């Protein structure tokens, strides 16, 4: 956990912790990201296995300062749109350090990716492979592709963020291979298979499902190599999660998990003699971000108490979308206050606008500020202007 109380106020970051109360003059709501906490997690992953190549999943948090810091430390980018490609390049990430994922790439997105020369396109269907081949031929290029395989492995995460089972729209089972190979043969001049990719889901807190997916995909990799395809990359995807229920002041668990992750990857993939790519997002950035809000009202009914904030699911949609848990903590340490059980809600005209449900918290008063914890990933990147509410400001602290 990257937050802890120090001298009565909530601080963010393990190294050079930042006093969130020092932003008391800034209007709420706003996000705060501790950059050195994020780069420390990136470094831990890179050091877990020296051969592992990190392609940060931009969908988690695409703040330019974060992308520039990750690029300066050798990370590439995993992108899922032309907008993300443009942002990555603008922030100094070289095209040959970009992987293009996603099930719905348009012809224009594919064309632009090929024009700038990205590392590889992770293909999700025969139709997409054909589109890539035709687009590359029109450009006079040979498109580098990897097949995204669906290993039919249950990630154990919420169904909406599980992506590695047969009922999911993502990836391809082995039954697609004959058709894919026919397309490759017919378009040898415009498409080159260089690897395989998997990604079984998000917020995975056990490494076993990831390892299961890798082990089910290795035989496919070896068969394609034996068939004459010069496979050079094995992309293990991302998905490693965090403990959202950790309390302020608890030791950060991500560092040990990242070390174990690298060790597991080395044990399974080192013998293949290929480039091993990974696409982490949440595990690198979630814990080093908070959403700061102000209490507007405390509403007590005969049935329930509501703490009403000036932020809600329009700024942090995960609780409404997945029933996800986010911790909450007052910016000033609440010493010896009575506890109350309440729903922490926002201003949006939806009954699902609940950031924390039935929580036992110290009594809060209107005008006081609190932090919604672990929102460095899938917070601002999923925010909206619903009800014509403005989006929060974003502030980056810690070493640049």
C-alpha positions in Angstrom: 0.0 0.0 0.0 1.5 3.3 -1.2 -0.4 5.5 1.3 0.2 5.9 5.0 -0.5 8.4 7.7 2.5 10.5 8.8 2.2 13.2 11.4 -1.5 13.1 11.2 -2.0 13.5 7.5 -2.2 11.0 4.6 0.9 10.7 2.4 1.3 9.0 -1.0 4.4 7.1 -2.0 6.9 4.9 -0.4 9.9 6.9 -1.4 9.8 10.7 -0.8 6.1 10.4 0.4 3.9 13.3 -0.6 1.6 15.0 1.9 -1.8 15.1 0.2 -2.9 17.9 2.6 -0.4 20.2 0.9 -2.9 20.3 -2.0 -5.6 21.7 0.3 -5.8 24.9 -1.7 -6.6 23.0 -4.9 -10.3 22.5 -5.9 -11.6 19.0 -5.7 -11.9 16.5 -7.2 -8.4 15.7 -8.5 -6.1 12.7 -9.1 -2.6 12.6 -7.7 0.0 10.2 -9.1 3.3 9.4 -7.3 5.7 8.9 -10.2 8.6 7.4 -8.4 6.3 4.7 -6.9 5.3 3.8 -10.5 8.8 3.7 -11.8 10.0 1.7 -8.8 7.5 -1.0 -9.7 8.6 -0.9 -13.4 12.2 -1.3 -12.2 11.2 -4.3 -10.0 9.6 -6.0 -13.0 12.6 -5.3 -15.3 15.0 -6.7 -12.6 12.9 -9.8 -12.1 14.3 -11.3 -15.3 16.8 -9.4 -17.4 15.4 -10.8 -20.7 11.9 -9.7 -20.1 10.7 -6.8 -22.3 8.0 -4.5 -20.8 5.4 -2.9 -22.9 3.2 -0.8 -20.6 -0.5 -1.2 -21.2 -1.5 2.4 -21.8 -5.2 1.8 -21.2 -4.5 1.8 -17.5 -3.2 5.4 -17.3 -2.0 7.4 -20.3 -0.7 10.5 -18.5 2.1 12.0 -20.6 4.5 12.4 -17.6 4.1 8.7 -16.8 4.7 7.6 -20.4 7.8 9.8 -20.7 9.2 8.4 -17.4 8.5 4.8 -18.5 10.0 5.4 -22.0 13.1 6.9 -20.4 13.5 3.7 -18.4 13.3 1.4 -21.4 9.6 0.4 -21.5 7.6 0.2 -24.6 3.8 0.6 -25.0 0.9 -1.8 -25.5 -1.7 0.2 -27.4 -5.3 -0.5 -28.4 -6.2 2.5 -30.6 -4.7 5.1 -32.9 -5.1 7.7 -30.2 -2.9 5.6 -27.9 -0.3 5.2 -30.8 -0.2 8.9 -31.2 0.2 9.6 -27.5 2.9 7.0 -27.2 5.0 8.5 -30.0 4.4 12.0 -28.7 5.8 10.9 -25.4 9.0 9.5 -26.8 8.2 5.9 -27.3 9.8 4.7 -30.5 7.4 2.9 -32.9 9.5 -0.3 -32.8 8.7 -0.3 -29.0 4.9 -0.4 -29.7 2.6 -3.5 -29.7 -0.9 -3.0 -31.2 -3.5 -5.1 -29.5 -7.4 -5.1 -29.5 -10.2 -7.0 -31.3 -11.6 -4.1 -33.4 -8.7 -2.4 -35.2 -9.9 -0.4 -38.1 -8.2 -0.4 -41.5 -7.0 3.2 -40.9 -5.5 2.3 -37.6 -3.7 -0.7 -39.1 -2.5 1.5 -42.0 -1.0 4.1 -39.7 0.6 1.5 -37.4 2.3 -0.1 -40.5 3.4 3.3 -41.9 5.3 4.2 -38.7 6.8 0.8 -38.3 5.5 -0.6 -35.0 7.0 -3.8 -33.5 4.0 -6.1 -34.1 0.2 -6.3 -34.5 -1.4 -8.9 -32.3 -4.0 -10.3 -34.6 -7.3 -11.5 -33.1 -9.2 -13.1 -36.0 -8.7 -14.4 -39.6 -10.6 -11.5 -40.9 -8.2 -9.1 -39.2 -5.2 -11.0 -40.5 -6.6 -10.6 -44.0 -7.2 -6.9 -43.5 -3.6 -6.5 -42.2 -2.2 -8.4 -45.2 -4.2 -6.3 -47.7 -3.3 -3.0 -46.1 0.4 -4.0 -46.0 0.4 -5.0 -49.6 -1.1 -1.6 -50.6 1.8 0.1 -48.7 4.4 -2.2 -50.1 5.3 -3.5 -46.7 5.4 -6.9 -44.9 3.4 -6.6 -41.7 4.9 -8.1 -38.5 2.1 -10.0 -36.7 1.6 -12.3 -33.8 -1.5 -14.5 -33.3 -3.3 -13.8 -30.1 -4.3 -17.2 -28.9 -7.2 -18.0 -26.5 -5.9 -20.8 -24.2 -9.4 -21.3 -22.6 -8.1 -20.6 -19.1 -10.2 -19.1 -16.3 -8.3 -16.1 -14.8 -10.4 -16.1 -11.7 -11.2 -12.4 -12.1 -14.5 -10.6 -12.7 -16.3 -11.9 -15.8 -16.2 -8.5 -17.4 -12.3 -8.5 -17.3 -11.7 -12.2 -18.0 -10.5 -12.6 -21.6 -8.9 -16.0 -21.9 -11.9 -18.4 -22.1 -13.7 -19.6 -25.2 -16.9 -17.6 -24.6 -14.8 -14.4 -24.6 -14.4 -12.2 -27.8 -10.6 -12.2 -27.4 -8.0 -14.3 -29.2 -8.3 -17.5 -31.2 -8.4 -21.2 -30.4 -6.2 -23.7 -32.1 -9.1 -24.5 -34.5 -8.3 -21.2 -36.3 -4.8 -22.2 -37.2 -5.5 -23.9 -40.6 -7.3 -20.8 -41.9 -4.7 -18.5 -40.5 -1.9 -20.5 -42.2 -3.8 -20.5 -45.5 -4.0 -16.7 -45.3 -0.2 -16.5 -44.5 0.6 -18.7 -47.5 -1.5 -16.6 -49.9 0.0 -13.3 -48.6 3.6 -14.3 -48.0 4.8 -11.0 -49.5 2.7 -8.7 -47.2 2.5 -10.4 -43.8 5.0 -12.2 -41.6 4.1 -14.3 -38.5 6.7 -13.5 -35.9 5.2 -14.6 -32.6 2.2 -15.6 -30.4 0.4 -13.6 -27.8 -2.0 -14.3 -25.0 -3.8 -12.2 -22.4 -6.2 -14.1 -20.2 -7.7 -11.3 -18.1 -7.1 -8.4 -15.7 -6.7 -8.1 -11.9 -5.3 -11.6 -11.6 -3.9 -12.1 -8.1 -2.6 -15.6 -8.5 0.1 -16.4 -11.0 -1.2 -19.9 -11.6 -3.8 -19.0 -14.3 -1.2 -17.0 -16.2 1.3 -19.9 -16.1 -1.5 -22.3 -17.2 -2.2 -20.1 -20.2 1.5 -20.0 -21.1 2.0 -23.7 -20.8 -1.0 -24.4 -23.0 0.3 -22.0 -25.7 4.0 -23.2 -25.7 3.1 -26.4 -27.8 1.4 -24.2 -30.4 4.5 -22.0 -30.6 6.7 -25.0 -31.0 4.4 -26.6 -33.7 4.4 -23.4 -35.7 8.2 -23.1 -35.5 8.5 -26.7 -36.7 6.2 -25.8 -39.6 8.8 -23.3 -40.8 7.5 -20.0 -39.2 10.3 -17.9 -37.8 8.7 -17.1 -34.5 10.8 -14.6 -32.5 8.4 -13.3 -29.9 6.2 -14.7 -27.1 3.9 -12.1 -25.7 2.5 -13.2 -22.3 0.1 -10.2 -22.1 -0.6 -8.6 -18.8 -3.2 -9.0 -16.1 -1.2 -9.1 -12.8 -3.3 -7.4 -10.1 -3.0 -5.8 -6.8 -4.5 -6.1 -3.3 -7.2 -3.4 -3.3 -8.2 -4.2 0.3 -4.8 -3.4 1.9 -5.0 -0.8 4.6 -3.0 2.5 4.7 0.4 1.8 6.1 0.5 -1.9 5.0 3.6 -3.0 3.1 3.3 -2.9 -0.6 2.7 -6.4 -2.0 3.5 -5.7 -5.6 7.2 -6.0 -5.4 7.3 -9.6 -4.2 4.6 -10.5 -6.7 6.5 -8.9 -9.6 9.7 -10.8 -8.6 7.7 -14.1 -8.5 6.2 -13.2 -11.9 9.5 -12.8 -13.6 10.8 -16.0 -12.0 7.8 -17.9 -13.3 8.2 -16.5 -16.8 11.9 -17.4 -17.0 11.2 -20.9 -15.8 8.7 -21.5 -18.6 10.0 -19.5 -21.5 13.8 -19.1 -21.3 14.3 -22.4 -23.2 12.4 -21.1 -26.3 15.2 -18.7 -27.1 12.9 -15.9 -28.2 12.0 -12.4 -27.1 9.6 -12.5 -24.2 7.2 -9.5 -24.0 4.8 -8.6 -21.3 2.0 -5.9 -21.1 1.6 -4.9 -17.5 -0.6 -2.0 -16.5 -2.5 -2.0 -13.2 0.3 -3.6 -11.2 2.7 -0.8 -12.1 0.5 2.2 -11.5 -2.7 1.5 -9.5 -1.3 1.7 -6.0 0.5 5.0 -6.7 -2.6 7.0 -7.5 -5.5 8.5 -5.4 -8.6 10.4 -6.2 -9.1 13.2 -3.7 -12.7 14.5 -3.1 -14.6 16.6 -0.7 -17.5 15.7 1.5 -20.6 17.7 0.5 -23.2 16.3 2.8 -23.8 13.5 5.3 -27.3 12.3 4.9 -28.8 10.0 7.5 -32.0 8.1 7.0 -33.8 5.5 9.2 -32.2 2.8 7.0 -28.8 4.1 5.9 -26.2 6.8 6.1 -24.8 8.4 2.9 -21.6 10.4 2.7 -22.0 12.4 -0.4 -18.9 13.5 -2.3 -18.2 15.8 -5.2 -16.9 12.8 -7.2 -18.4 9.6 -8.2 -18.6 6.8 -10.8 -18.2 9.3 -13.6 -14.6 9.7 -12.3 -14.0 6.2 -11.0 -16.3 3.8 -12.7 -14.9 0.5 -11.5 -17.2 0.1 -8.5 -20.3 0.5 -10.6 -19.0 -1.5 -13.5 -17.5 -4.5 -11.7 -18.6 -4.1 -8.0 -14.9 -3.3 -7.5 -13.5 -2.4 -4.0 -11.5 0.8 -3.4 -10.4 1.8 0.0 -11.2 5.3 1.3 -9.2 7.3 3.8 -9.6 10.8 5.3 -6.7 13.2 4.4 -6.5 14.1 8.1 -6.0 11.2 10.4 -9.3 10.8 12.3 -8.1 10.4 15.9 -10.7 9.1 18.4 -13.7 9.8 16.2 -16.9 7.6 16.5 -17.3 5.1 13.7 -20.3 5.0 11.4 -21.4 2.6 8.7 -22.2 4.4 5.4 -22.4 4.3 1.7 -19.9 6.7 0.1 -21.7 8.1 -3.0 -21.4 10.8 -5.7 -23.6 13.4 -7.3 -24.6 11.4 -10.4 -28.2 10.6 -11.2 -27.8 6.9 -11.0 -28.3 4.6 -8.0 -25.1 2.8 -9.0 -23.1 5.9 -8.1 -21.6 4.3 -5.1 -17.8 4.3 -4.6 -17.8 2.3 -1.4 -20.8 0.4 0.0 -21.6 -0.3 3.6 -18.2 0.8 4.9 -17.3 1.3 8.6 -15.5 4.6 8.6 -14.7 7.4 11.1 -17.3 10.1 11.1 -16.8 12.7 8.4 -18.1 16.2 8.2 -19.0 18.4 5.2 -15.9 20.2 3.9 -13.5 17.4 4.9 -11.5 15.7 2.2 -10.9 12.0 1.6 -8.9 9.9 -0.8 -10.3 7.1 -2.9 -7.3 4.7 -2.9 -5.5 2.7 -5.6 -6.9 4.7 -8.5 -3.7 5.1 -10.4 -5.1 2.6 -13.0 -8.5 2.6 -14.7 -9.5 5.8 -13.0 -9.0 8.9 -15.1 -8.6 6.7 -18.2 -12.2 5.6 -17.8 -13.6 8.9 -16.6 -16.5 10.6 -18.4 -18.4 13.9 -18.5 -21.7 12.2 -17.7 -24.3 14.7 -16.4 -22.0 17.3 -18.0 -19.7 17.0 -15.0 -16.2 18.2 -15.5 -13.4 15.7 -15.3 -10.9 15.9 -12.4 -7.6 17.6 -12.6 -4.5 15.4 -12.5 -1.3 16.2 -10.6 2.0 14.3 -10.8 4.3 14.3 -7.8 7.5 12.5 -7.0 10.7 12.4 -9.0 10.3 13.0 -12.8 
